[in-house]
Amino acid sequence: MSRAAEVQRKTNETDVRVSINLDGSGKSRISTGIGFLDHMLNLFARHGLFDLEIDCKGDLEIDEHHSTEDIAIALGEAFAKAVGDKAGIARYGAAYVPMDETLVRSVCDLSGRAFFVYKVPAMRERIGEFPVELAEHFWRSFMLHAACNLHIELLYGSNQHHILEGVFKATARALSQATRKDERISGVLSTKGVL
């Protein structure tokens, strides 16, 4: 059974297409119009071992907010669609990722319940054209549409680029772990019998 999905999201502000294969090898083709976000999403695909294609045409003449948000919404929807009924998956994932002086922890539960904790302070306003505050908004939007618990925390670090790289890599690894199939799991990993 294929664990892949495609989502198209078209608004007056953006036109986004996302395709994800959870059982990929980390191949990506990303074109958002925002260089730093492209870099982060390529890292996300590579470290999660997700095959990921994202194409976005957005109103960047206004700012990066609409594109970043709509990409995250479409990615969350595609992720949830690819995960499917959650039968046989590990459900939980956790990862610590160092990036030189930085250490980031990301923990997730593919429970179907949306809850978000983000403890990553902004040390500067922008990286290139990307407003650092949008990283939190990206993951909040993803979490709502993927319907998962997502806890992301900077344990320590000082370089904003390294910090956000750690955030995207750790979250990719945690989500990859949570989506892994385990033949010992019959149905869903819940005493309720449903997620």
N, C-alpha and C positions, 0 to 999 in steps of 0.2 A: 504494500500500500504506500503510495507516494505521500511524503510529508512535505509537500510544497504548496505554495499558494501565490496568487497574484491579486493585487488590489489596485484599482484606479480610483483616485479622488480628484474631482474637478470642482473648483469653486470659482467665484469671481476674482479671487486673489492668486490661486495656484492651479496647476495641472500636474498631478503627481502619479507616477506608476511605480509600484514596488512589487518585486518578485523575489520570493525567498524559498530556498530548499534547506530544510533543517538537517538533512543527511548529506550535505555537500562536502566540499574539501576546502572551503575558504576562498573560492573565486569571487571576484566582485567587479562590477561595472557601475560606477557611481558618478552621477552628474547632477549636482544640485545648484550650481551657480555660486556656491559658497565654498571657497577653497578649503578652509579649515574643517568644515563639516564633512566634505568629501573625504578628507584624510581620516577623520574619526570613524566614519562609516566603513571605509576600507579596512581599518583596524578591527572594527566590530565583526565584520565578515570573516576576516582571517583568523582571529583568535577564538571565535565561536565555531569555526569550521562550517559556517553557513555559506551557501552560494547565494549571493545577493546582487540584485540589479535595482537601482533606483534612478529614476529620471524625473527631474522637477523643473518646470518652467514657472517661475514665480515673479511677484511684483517687487523685485529687488531694488527698483528705483525708489521704493518707499523705505524699506529696511529688510532685515533678514528674518524678522519674527514670523510672518505668515508662512514662508517656505519651511522654516525649521519646525514649526508646529504641525503643519500638514504632512510633512515627511514622517514625523514621529507617529501621528495618528494612523497613517496608512501602513507604516511598518508594524505598529501594534496590532492592527486588524489582520494583516497578512500573517504575522506570527501566530496569533490565536487560531486563525483558520488552518494553518499548517499543522499546529499541534493537534487539532481535532478533538476527539472525545477524551483524550488524556489516558486512555487505557494503556497500561504497561509502562508508563513513563516514571522516572524517578521522582518527579514533582518538585523536589527541592534542589537548589543549587547554591553553592557558596564558593567564592574565589577571593584570594588575596593576590594583588598584583603589585610588585615593586617597579618603579621606574626611576632609577638612580636614587635621589634623595627622598622620593615619594613612596608611600605605601597606601593603597586603596583597598577597601573591602566592599564586596557587593554580594548580597544574599537575596535569593528570590524563592517564592512559593507560587507555583502555577495552580492556585487554589480556585480561581474563578472569582476571587474577592479582590477588589482593587484597594491597595493601601500603599502609601509612599512615605519613605523617610529619606531625606537628602541632607547630609551633613558635610557639605563641601563648600567652604567659604571661597568667595571670589577674591583673588589677590590683586587682580587688575581688571580694567573695564573690557578690554578687547584682546583677542589674539587674531592678528590680521584684521579681516573685516567681520569676524565673528564676535558678537557680544557674549562675554563669558556667562552672564546671567541666563542666557538661553539654553545652556546645558541642563540646568535644573528643569526648565520648562519642557525641554525635549523629553527627558526621562519621565516626567510626570504625565505628559501626553501619551507616551508609549505605554506606560503602566496602566492607565485608564482603559485604553483600547485593547491591550493584551489581557486585561482582567487578571492581574497578578499582584502579589505583594512584592515590593521591591525596596530594599534598604541599601543605600549607597553611602559610604562614609570614608572621608579622608582621615587616616590615622595620623599621618604626618607628611609634611612636604612643603616646598616653598616655590617651586617653579610652576606657574599656571599651566603651561603647555604639558609638562609631565603629569600634573594632577589630572587634567582632563583626559589625557591618553590613558592613564591608569583607570579612570572611571569607565571609559568605553571598553577597554580590554577586560577588566574584572567583570563587568556586567555581561559581556559576551560569553565569558567562560562560565559564569554562574548559570546563565540561561541555557547554554549548551549542555551543561551537566543535568539541569532539571528536565530537559527534553529527551535525554537518553533513554532508550528502551532497556528494560531489565526483564528477562524471561521469567524471573521468579515472581514477578508481580502479575497477579490475576485481576483483571479489571482495573479499577483505579486505586491509587494508594490512599485510601480513606476508609475509616470504619463506618462512615455513613453510606458508603457504596456509590457516592456521586460527588463530583467536583463541579 
